[in-house]
């Protein structure tokens, strides 16, 4: 991602890290703007938007979704084609034409608990360490994950209570 290694970056001052972060964010922004689509994501899905010529109809678009592959053709021109970063769930993935001007592609991630650095593997990456997840409720989680999070929260509270009761060192 960065021209600096993690070790080199950690040796920078806080101000220098801020400058380096800005340089990298600008590089990423330019790379992303050069793509033929805009995209965003949540932990469980990716949304892509492709501008299409006004009046484009669904029959003029060919979207091929496979578990690890995506192809988008508009008016028989390849807009994007390649291997997806991670597998998707085909049953939950779809596409639509909005107002004849925008093609929207929704990809449901097979592993709904990770950030993708890019959609198609040969496209530029974003820095996923700078992403922040949307707020969620425990009730949004599947049973196994919810149980694990509740256990971690309980253990954390227990640790905090022990630390609060421990005598402070002089």
QUIZIMO-V563125 format. One record per run of one state. SS is the DSSP state (A for helix, B for strand, O for the rest). FROM is the first residue (numbers start at 1). LEN is the number of residues. If there is no record, write none. Layout:
BEGIN
((SS & FROM & LEN) (SS & FROM & LEN))
END
This chain:
BEGIN
((O & 1 & 5) (A & 6 & 5) (O & 11 & 3) (A & 14 & 20) (O & 34 & 4) (B & 38 & 5) (O & 43 & 2) (B & 45 & 7) (O & 52 & 6) (A & 58 & 3) (B & 61 & 6) (O & 67 & 2) (B & 69 & 6) (O & 75 & 2) (B & 77 & 8) (O & 85 & 3) (B & 88 & 11) (O & 99 & 3) (B & 102 & 8) (O & 110 & 10) (B & 120 & 1) (O & 121 & 7) (A & 128 & 3) (O & 131 & 7) (A & 138 & 3) (O & 141 & 2) (A & 143 & 23) (O & 166 & 5))
END
